[in-house]
Amino acid sequence: MKTVRIYTTGAYLQPVKITDEKGNAVWMWAVTQFEDETYYGGNICNPVARAETGEMLLMPDDDED
């Protein structure tokens, strides 16, 4: 598949091929970049598109206390 990148409100998406729990290859959208403010639990957060752990995907905003 040709590399495609689309924009949705607040994020850029790109198709990725993964293997599902049954071993089937499927295509899904993955966020590759965030734009604008993102919230978690009512607080601004700083999500990243990729990380080494699940916890590192959602980091608190450095500007917030």
C-alpha positions as CSV (number, residue, x, y, z in Angstrom):
1,M,0.0,0.0,0.0
2,K,1.3,3.5,-0.9
3,T,2.0,5.5,2.2
4,V,-1.0,7.6,3.0
5,R,-1.3,10.1,5.8
6,I,-4.6,11.8,6.7
7,Y,-5.6,14.5,9.1
8,T,-8.5,14.2,11.5
9,T,-9.4,16.9,14.1
10,G,-6.3,17.0,16.3
11,A,-4.2,14.2,14.8
12,Y,-2.6,12.8,11.8
13,L,-3.3,9.1,10.9
14,Q,-1.5,6.6,8.8
15,P,-2.5,3.0,8.0
16,V,-0.5,0.2,9.6
17,K,-0.7,-3.6,9.0
18,I,-0.8,-5.7,12.2
19,T,-1.6,-9.2,13.2
20,D,-4.8,-9.6,15.2
21,E,-5.3,-12.1,18.1
22,K,-6.4,-14.8,15.6
23,G,-3.2,-14.5,13.5
24,N,-4.9,-12.6,10.7
25,A,-3.2,-9.6,9.0
26,V,-5.5,-6.5,9.2
27,W,-5.0,-2.8,8.5
28,M,-5.8,-0.2,11.1
29,W,-5.2,3.5,11.5
30,A,-2.5,4.7,13.8
31,V,-1.8,8.2,15.1
32,T,1.5,9.5,13.9
33,Q,1.3,13.0,15.2
34,F,-1.0,15.0,17.6
35,E,-2.1,18.6,17.1
36,D,-3.9,20.9,19.4
37,E,-4.6,20.3,23.1
38,T,-5.4,16.7,24.3
39,Y,-7.2,15.9,27.6
40,Y,-7.3,13.0,29.9
41,G,-9.4,13.1,33.0
42,G,-10.1,16.7,32.4
43,N,-6.4,17.7,32.4
44,I,-4.2,18.7,29.5
45,C,-1.8,15.8,28.7
46,N,0.9,15.4,26.2
47,P,0.3,12.1,24.3
48,V,3.0,10.7,22.0
49,A,2.5,8.6,18.9
50,R,4.9,5.9,19.9
51,A,6.7,4.8,23.1
52,E,8.5,1.8,24.7
53,T,5.7,1.2,27.2
54,G,2.0,1.9,27.4
55,E,2.4,4.2,30.3
56,M,4.8,6.4,28.3
57,L,2.2,7.0,25.6
58,L,0.3,9.3,27.9
59,M,2.5,11.7,29.8
60,P,1.3,14.7,31.9
61,D,1.9,18.1,30.3
62,D,5.1,19.7,31.7
63,D,3.3,23.1,31.9
64,E,0.6,21.7,34.2
65,D,1.0,21.2,38.0
